Amino acid sequence: MLLENNKYRRELSRIFICCLSSSFLVTSHLLPINALGRPQNYQDFLIAKSPDERQPEAVKKGIEQIPASQASISPRPKTSVESPVQQSPRVSSQPENSQPTSNSSSANSGTRRQASSNSGTRRQASSNSGTRRQASSNSGIRRQASSNSGTRRQASANRPPVSQPATPTYKEINFVDVALGILSKDDFQSQGRYFHFYEFEGRENQLVQIRLIGSNDTRRTNNLSLNPLLFLHDPDNNIIVKKGTSDKNGGGDDAFIFARLPVTGTYKIAVTSRDSGEIGRYSLALRNDRASYTLDEAGQLTAKSSTLKQNGGAYNISNFQGRKNQLVSIRVDSVDEEFSPYVALLNSQGQTIAIDKDKDKNGVYTGLIDRARLPEDDTYYIVVTSKNPQERGKYRLTIF
């Protein structure tokens, strides 16, 4: 009886093991097939986003709440002024074209003088012949005519060329002194404007600031009021920054340039007036920019940039990590005065922390948020757009 019970238990155990193994085998084949099936209500499932992924979405909504300028603002009238520094190779080529003509004239006159000399020789050899004296006299008349022609050529050479301005000359400027100057009608002229030129030695990644102040002298006796315009060129004569007065009608305003020098070499500064034919006094100062920038980057508003729903203007976003109670200043400079920047500061929740207070003042080529206090440790977002939605261009963004 005991043996039969043991045999029965073994049979039950074998059957249980077989059933369990079979169930595992069936399950292993069925799961991959079911996993490939597409649920009918798959659209009802939502994937949760992490907090870091939700921040840009909140910022995007916050950007739509920024008080932006409307499209009705007319763009500032622009006067295209090109720096003549880039035209200097073409200026030097003009005397080369005129040189062969001058040599040809000299050669012709020299031939005539040689002919006159030969006739003088004939006159000396035939001094006893009256006929030859008459011929020598006629030669003297031709020689006198040749001398008058040379006088006319000399007078023509002394007259300053109207269409060929003089080659630019450069004065050295240092980081200590202030250069004082007066633009006058005797200076280098290009595009109806008078220019002064300076140069200095710079290092790669050196931070510099240049300030050009125009005179506000409006007395009738002098009339030396000047609205200045400033160009900074790299060693290859490429324009790094172009900056003029903020308000064209302000008179005596100043032009500020903040720049990071790209390479080591000799840099050039061109000083002129915003208005053609204007003369006047100015002062020019070159200094090291001692600001401590936590962010310094270049950007550009293009047709491919994001678009504001408020007015259709292009905008770009940059971000940085800020600390609670940290004071930050944000500046956006239009490199080529192509647009008037407008800047706003948002936190990670899309809340506006600070904005450029001059959003409705068109024609200012620098956007500034001055000493904004950050409320908490967070990721902050900078929105760069244009005060006029129709304008775009290159800019430099700095935080200090």
HELIX and SHEET records of a PDB file:
HELIX    1   1 LEU A    2  ALA A   35  1                                  34    
HELIX    2   2 TYR A   42  ASP A   44  5                                   3    
HELIX    3   3 PRO A   51  ILE A   63  1                                  13    
HELIX    4   4 PRO A   84  GLN A   87  5                                   4    
HELIX    5   5 SER A   88  ALA A  125  1                                  38    
HELIX    6   6 GLY A  130  ASN A  158  1                                  29    
SHEET    1   A 3 TYR A 170  GLU A 172  0                                        
SHEET    2   A 3 ARG A 193  GLY A 202  1                                        
SHEET    3   A 3 PHE A 188  SER A 190 -1                                        
SHEET    1   B 5 TYR A 170  GLU A 172  0                                        
SHEET    2   B 5 ARG A 193  GLY A 202  1                                        
SHEET    3   B 5 GLY A 265  SER A 273 -1                                        
SHEET    4   B 5 PRO A 228  HIS A 233 -1                                        
SHEET    5   B 5 ILE A 239  GLY A 244 -1                                        
SHEET    1   C 4 VAL A 178  LEU A 183  0                                        
SHEET    2   C 4 GLY A 280  ASN A 288 -1                                        
SHEET    3   C 4 LEU A 207  GLY A 214 -1                                        
SHEET    4   C 4 ASP A 254  ARG A 260 -1                                        
SHEET    1   D 4 LEU A 295  LEU A 301  0                                        
SHEET    2   D 4 GLY A 393  ILE A 399 -1                                        
SHEET    3   D 4 LEU A 327  SER A 334 -1                                        
SHEET    4   D 4 THR A 366  ARG A 373 -1                                        
SHEET    1   E 5 SER A 306  THR A 307  0                                        
SHEET    2   E 5 ALA A 314  GLY A 322 -1                                        
SHEET    3   E 5 ASP A 378  SER A 386 -1                                        
SHEET    4   E 5 PRO A 341  LEU A 346 -1                                        
SHEET    5   E 5 THR A 352  ILE A 355 -1                                        
END                                                                             
